[in-house]
Amino acid sequence: MGRIFETRKATMFARYDRMAKAFTRLGKEIVIAVKAGGPDVDTNPQLRRAIQNARSENMPKDKIENAIKRALGPDTADYSEINYEGYAPHGVALMVCAATDNPTRTIANIRVHFNKGNGSLGTSGTVAWKFEKMGVFRVDPEGVDVEELELELIDHGLEEMGEGTGEKGEDQLVIRCPFNDFGTMQNAIEARGLTVFGSGAEYIPTSTTEVTDEQADEVLELVARLEGDDDVQSVFHDMA
């Protein structure tokens, strides 16, 4: 009985840690959006997207509102969005996207993560050529005529569209476009009243690196270490 309780407690704390990390990341997205374009969602599409992402993660309304208020305060930190590049074990390329108010601290922590994970941190351009920055939208496919939608979105920059599954097991329609067309695509999706689970920039590998299951575990261990850093927003890899 005691072992079951300890397992449940560990699961609960792990879930809480994931939620806290997600809310920290989403709060930074909101602050960055407000500082870039103001607090009015009608005139700030970046803020609309950030709030949309927060709601899809069940971030409470009061936390969203508090993040907006913080962004308007005089003492709120200014976050810089910085990408770090390097290799995980077995030649797998990594793009690490961070939002930080202290780049010196962040680069030091990122270097430690790479070293402890048997990877190597590179300089700008080390692996960026292996990825394409794209705008990605994950929408609810229920009631959507996929072929019709695909034809409609081609004029708004659609590059590819396919089926996907969310972290909660929900069916998704994944829509990708060149990042330069992100705003145009966002407007087109909003105009059609589609339910968006999440959207943003993603680094899509132009080719993939094959690894064994055992090697993949080593790579994912480093990815998890990086994702656990408070300054890291997301991590992308080219592992098949």
C-alpha positions as CSV (number, residue, x, y, z in Angstrom):
1,M,0.0,0.0,0.0
2,G,2.8,2.4,0.9
3,R,4.6,1.7,-2.4
4,I,1.4,2.5,-4.3
5,F,1.0,5.7,-2.4
6,E,4.6,6.7,-3.2
7,T,4.1,5.9,-6.9
8,R,1.0,8.0,-7.0
9,K,2.7,10.8,-5.2
10,A,5.6,10.7,-7.6
11,T,3.2,10.8,-10.6
12,M,1.4,13.8,-9.0
13,F,4.6,15.7,-8.5
14,A,5.8,14.9,-12.0
15,R,2.5,16.2,-13.4
16,Y,2.7,19.3,-11.3
17,D,6.3,20.0,-12.5
18,R,5.3,19.6,-16.2
19,M,2.3,22.0,-15.6
20,A,4.5,24.6,-13.8
21,K,7.1,24.4,-16.6
22,A,4.4,24.8,-19.3
23,F,2.8,27.8,-17.5
24,T,6.3,29.5,-17.1
25,R,6.9,29.0,-20.8
26,L,3.4,30.3,-21.8
27,G,3.7,33.3,-19.4
28,K,6.9,34.3,-21.2
29,E,5.2,34.0,-24.6
30,I,2.5,36.4,-23.3
31,V,4.9,38.9,-21.9
32,I,7.0,38.9,-25.1
33,A,3.8,39.4,-27.2
34,V,2.5,42.3,-25.0
35,K,5.9,44.1,-25.0
36,A,6.1,43.7,-28.8
37,G,2.5,44.7,-29.8
38,G,0.6,45.9,-26.8
39,P,-2.2,44.3,-24.6
40,D,-5.1,44.5,-27.1
41,V,-5.8,41.1,-28.6
42,D,-7.7,42.7,-31.5
43,T,-4.7,44.5,-32.8
44,N,-1.9,42.1,-31.6
45,P,-2.0,38.7,-33.4
46,Q,1.1,37.5,-31.5
47,L,-0.8,38.0,-28.2
48,R,-3.9,36.2,-29.6
49,R,-1.7,33.3,-30.5
50,A,0.0,33.3,-27.1
51,I,-3.3,33.3,-25.3
52,Q,-4.7,30.6,-27.6
53,N,-1.7,28.4,-26.7
54,A,-2.1,29.1,-23.0
55,R,-5.8,28.1,-23.1
56,S,-5.0,24.9,-25.0
57,E,-2.7,24.0,-22.0
58,N,-5.5,24.8,-19.5
59,M,-3.6,27.8,-18.1
60,P,-6.1,29.5,-15.7
61,K,-7.6,32.8,-16.8
62,D,-6.2,34.7,-13.8
63,K,-2.7,33.5,-14.7
64,I,-3.1,34.7,-18.3
65,E,-4.4,38.1,-17.0
66,N,-1.5,38.4,-14.5
67,A,1.0,37.7,-17.2
68,I,-0.5,40.6,-19.3
69,K,-0.4,42.9,-16.3
70,R,3.2,41.9,-15.5
71,A,4.2,42.8,-19.1
72,L,2.8,46.3,-18.7
73,G,4.7,46.9,-15.4
74,P,7.9,49.0,-15.3
75,D,9.9,46.3,-13.6
76,T,9.1,43.4,-15.8
77,A,12.1,41.6,-17.3
78,D,12.8,42.1,-21.0
79,Y,13.2,38.6,-22.6
80,S,15.5,38.0,-25.5
81,E,14.6,35.1,-27.8
82,I,17.9,33.2,-28.6
83,N,18.5,30.0,-30.4
84,Y,21.3,27.6,-29.4
85,E,22.6,24.9,-31.7
86,G,24.5,21.7,-31.2
87,Y,24.7,18.0,-31.4
88,A,23.3,15.3,-29.1
89,P,25.0,12.0,-28.9
90,H,25.2,10.0,-32.2
91,G,25.2,13.0,-34.5
92,V,21.7,14.1,-33.9
93,A,21.2,17.9,-34.5
94,L,19.5,20.0,-31.9
95,M,17.9,23.5,-32.1
96,V,17.2,24.9,-28.6
97,C,14.9,27.9,-28.5
98,A,15.2,30.0,-25.3
99,A,13.6,33.2,-23.9
100,T,15.9,34.8,-21.3
101,D,16.5,37.9,-19.3
102,N,20.0,36.8,-18.6
103,P,21.8,35.4,-21.7
104,T,25.1,34.9,-19.7
105,R,23.3,32.6,-17.3
106,T,21.4,30.8,-20.0
107,I,24.4,30.0,-22.2
108,A,26.3,28.7,-19.2
109,N,23.4,26.4,-18.2
110,I,22.9,25.2,-21.8
111,R,26.6,24.3,-22.1
112,V,26.3,22.3,-18.8
113,H,23.3,20.4,-20.2
114,F,25.1,19.5,-23.4
115,N,28.2,18.4,-21.6
116,K,26.4,16.2,-19.1
117,G,24.3,14.8,-21.9
118,N,27.4,13.8,-23.9
119,G,26.5,16.3,-26.6
120,S,28.4,19.3,-28.0
121,L,27.2,22.9,-28.0
122,G,28.0,24.7,-31.3
123,T,28.0,28.2,-32.5
124,S,25.3,30.0,-34.6
125,G,24.9,28.1,-37.9
126,T,26.3,24.8,-36.7
127,V,23.0,22.9,-37.4
128,A,20.6,25.6,-38.6
129,W,21.1,24.6,-42.2
130,K,19.6,21.2,-41.3
131,F,16.2,22.8,-40.4
132,E,13.5,24.9,-42.0
133,K,11.7,27.4,-39.8
134,M,8.0,27.0,-40.4
135,G,4.7,28.3,-39.1
136,V,2.7,25.4,-37.6
137,F,-0.9,25.3,-36.6
138,R,-2.6,22.4,-34.9
139,V,-6.4,22.5,-35.3
140,D,-9.4,20.4,-34.4
141,P,-10.4,18.3,-37.5
142,E,-13.9,17.7,-36.3
143,G,-16.4,18.8,-38.9
144,V,-13.6,20.0,-41.3
145,D,-13.7,19.1,-45.0
146,V,-9.9,18.5,-45.3
147,E,-9.7,18.6,-49.1
148,E,-11.8,21.8,-49.3
149,L,-9.7,23.5,-46.5
150,E,-6.5,22.5,-48.2
151,L,-7.6,24.2,-51.5
152,E,-8.6,27.3,-49.6
153,L,-5.4,27.6,-47.7
154,I,-3.0,27.2,-50.6
155,D,-3.5,30.8,-51.5
156,H,-2.5,31.7,-47.9
157,G,0.9,29.9,-48.0
158,L,-0.1,26.4,-47.2
159,E,2.9,24.1,-47.7
160,E,1.7,20.8,-46.2
161,M,-1.2,19.5,-44.2
162,G,-1.6,16.2,-42.4
163,E,-3.0,14.3,-39.5
164,G,-1.5,14.3,-36.1
165,T,-2.0,13.4,-32.4
166,G,-1.7,15.8,-29.5
167,E,-0.1,15.1,-26.1
168,K,-3.5,14.3,-24.7
169,G,-4.3,11.8,-27.4
170,E,-6.6,14.1,-29.4
171,D,-6.8,14.0,-33.2
172,Q,-5.2,17.1,-34.8
173,L,-4.9,18.5,-38.3
174,V,-1.4,19.8,-38.6
175,I,-1.0,22.8,-41.0
176,R,2.4,24.0,-42.0
177,C,3.5,27.1,-44.0
178,P,6.8,29.1,-44.5
179,F,7.3,31.2,-41.4
180,N,7.1,34.4,-43.5
181,D,3.5,33.5,-44.2
182,F,2.6,32.9,-40.6
183,G,0.5,36.0,-40.2
184,T,-1.4,35.4,-43.4
185,M,-2.2,31.8,-42.4
186,Q,-3.2,32.8,-38.9
187,N,-5.7,35.3,-40.4
188,A,-7.1,32.7,-42.8
189,I,-7.5,30.1,-40.0
190,E,-9.2,32.6,-37.7
191,A,-11.5,33.8,-40.5
192,R,-12.8,30.2,-40.9
193,G,-13.5,29.8,-37.2
194,L,-11.3,26.7,-36.8
195,T,-10.5,25.6,-33.3
196,V,-6.8,25.9,-32.8
197,F,-5.0,23.7,-30.2
198,G,-1.7,25.5,-30.6
199,S,0.4,27.4,-33.1
200,G,3.9,28.8,-33.4
201,A,7.3,28.6,-35.1
202,E,8.8,25.1,-35.4
203,Y,12.1,24.0,-36.8
204,I,11.4,21.1,-39.2
205,P,14.4,18.9,-40.2
206,T,15.1,18.7,-43.9
207,S,16.5,15.2,-43.4
208,T,16.7,12.8,-40.5
209,T,19.4,10.9,-38.6
210,E,18.8,7.2,-38.0
211,V,19.6,5.9,-34.6
212,T,19.0,2.7,-32.6
213,D,16.4,2.5,-29.8
214,E,19.2,2.6,-27.3
215,Q,20.8,5.6,-28.9
216,A,17.4,7.4,-29.1
217,D,17.1,7.0,-25.4
218,E,20.4,8.8,-24.9
219,V,19.3,11.6,-27.2
220,L,15.9,12.0,-25.5
221,E,17.7,12.1,-22.2
222,L,19.6,15.2,-23.3
223,V,16.4,16.7,-24.8
224,A,14.6,16.2,-21.5
225,R,17.4,17.8,-19.6
226,L,17.3,20.9,-21.9
227,E,13.5,21.1,-21.8
228,G,13.7,21.1,-18.0
229,D,15.7,24.4,-18.0
230,D,13.5,27.4,-17.0
231,D,14.9,29.5,-19.9
232,V,14.2,26.9,-22.6
233,Q,11.0,27.3,-24.5
234,S,11.3,24.3,-27.0
235,V,13.8,21.9,-28.4
236,F,13.8,20.4,-32.0
237,H,15.9,17.5,-33.3
238,D,16.5,15.7,-36.6
239,M,16.2,12.2,-35.1
240,A,14.2,9.8,-37.3
